[in-house]
Amino acid sequence: MPDIANRTCRATLVAVAAVLALAASPRLDAGQSAQSSGTLPKVRLIATGGTISNRSGGRLTSDELITSMRGVERYARTESEQFANTSSAALTLDQWLALARRINTLFAEDPELAGIVVTSGTDTLEETAYFLNLTVRSDKPVVVVGSMRNPGTLGYEGAANLLEGFRVAAEPQSRGKGVLVVLNDEINAAREVTKTDALRLQTFQTRGYGVLGVVDSDRVVYYRDVVKRHTKASEFDVSRIQTLPRVDVVMVYQGASGEVIKAMVDQGAKGIVIASAGAGATSGTQNEGIRHAIENGVVVVTSTRAGGGRIAARSQGQSELPGSDASDAGSQAAQRQTRRGRVAAEDLAPLKARILLMLALATTRDDGEIQRMFTEY
């Protein structure tokens, strides 16, 4: 009996000591523990500026943006670099090329890197995101974020958007979905998203198709996928593109003059995107300007200003210039000539059709190949 009592006492003392040791040890949350052991995904911030960093008295740096995110250590190991610190409208096309090259280099040189977050001003965020969607050569997530309010402004949402961007970039399900735009708790595809309001927080929306997913308090949730070619499946190699050719956008409006199109051609435009009325209509003397463009070897892409809808590639039996008279032989010959150099934008908005046309013209002048690209991308 005394031996049994002694063994029971010793076991009790060991158990008590273990409990006391556990209580005395530092308490780490799940994220901190995982980060210290190196198991969390590594996500890098590339800051370019924009409203999200536009603090009164000086813009926030990439490091300051990182420290603004409370709780990011639960989701990712963070890195940061300052690519630029300006408004999105001030970024040049050469900087676009440099940014895409930088992202490709980071993914190629660091296999441990799980994803990248890019900050951008919201004015041209959808354009930057779509350019990266066509030129990043990895299926790892690139997430573009911004904010509608300045730091220091009541209701500044930049830190929340940035944290959600890091969560999406660290999420394994984000892989293979192309470049993503994350603001206001929503995930949109770079190809489809549009800024729809000059001031409201819910400005970035995907009309017609809806969001890809949402970022909720418990997890990142996806509802659908992206089927058009992008990123790793893209044929556009920015390492071989030194400059992007000039492509202009022309709005169709009542009584518009074709002289504007002629001036663009004469000033060196290699491509022109027509933001047509409805499903392809032009107005005024714009058809004359389009003919001048095609005669001078300029590729003309027809999109729509309507905010939604698809412009289909026309068959050889259809007129390429709505409203023109193709009843006589001369007009029919002119129409056949005009069809060369004409491309349909499918459902791409005019701004994004311009980006795809720039990259297409950097690789080919064949309008048939360019039409293929608009169909696939």
C-alpha positions, 0 to 999 in steps of 0.5 A: 500500500505505501508503494502504491501511495508513493507512485500515485503521489509522484505521478500527481507531482509530474502532472502538476509540474507539466501544467505549471510549465505550460502556464508559464510558457509564452502564449502565441496565437496560431498565426504567430506560432506558425510564422515562427516555425516558418510554415506560413506562406510568404507574401511580398508587397510591391507598393506603387502609390495611390490613395491608399498611401497618400497621407497628408504631408507625405505618402506612406512607404511600403514598410509603413503600409505593412505595419498598418495591417493589424493581424497580418502575422496570422496569415502570412510572412510579409516582405515589402518593396517600394516600386513607385509612390505616385498616383496611378495615372502617373505610372507610365507604360514603361513602368508597367513593363518594368513592374511585370518584369519585376514580378516575374523575376521575383517568382522565378528567383524565390520558389518560396514566394506564395503570392504578391500584393500590388498597391495602386491608385484606383483611377487606373487600377483596373488597367494596371491589373489587366496588364499584369493579368496578361504579362505575369508568367506564373499561376501564383496569385498577384492581388491588386489593392487600393483604397478610396479614402486617404490615410487619416481620413475618417473611414480610411479602408486602406489597411483593411483592403491591404490585409484582405489582399494579403489573405487572398494572396496567401490562400492556396485556392487563389492560385491559377485564377489570374490577377485578382482585384481585392477591395471592400471585402470582394474579389474580382477578376482583373479582366472583368472588374470596372471602377463604377463610381468616382467616390463610393467604396463599393466602386469596383464591380464585375457587371454581368458576371459577378464577383469571383469570391469574398473575404470574410472573417473566417476564410476566403471563399470563391464562387466561380473561376476564370476561363479566359487565358491569362498569366501562366497561359499567356503568350505575351513575354515582356522580357522581349518587349522593349516598348508598347506601341501607341494605341488610342481610344475613340468615343462614338457620340452623335455627329462625331468627326472622323478627323480625330481618328485621322489625326491619331493615325497621322500622329503615329497610332498603330492601333485604335479602339472604337468605343462604339454606340450599342453593338458597333455603331459609329456616327458622323464622319467616323467611318471615313476616319476608320477607312483612313486608319486601315489604309495606313495599316492601323488595326481598328478594334471595335468595342462598346461604350455600353458597359457590357455586351459582346462585339462578335467578329463579323462574317465576310457577308456583313458590313463592317461599317454600320450604316454604310451603303454596300449596295453597289460594286464599288461600295462592296469592294470598299467594305472588303478592304475595310474588313482587313484590319478590323477586329472585334473586342468581344466583351472587353471594355474599351480600356482593356481592349486597348491593353490587349491590342498594345500587347498584340501589336508588339508581337504581330501585325496580322489582324487574324491573329489579333482577332484570335487573341481577342477571342482567347483572352 
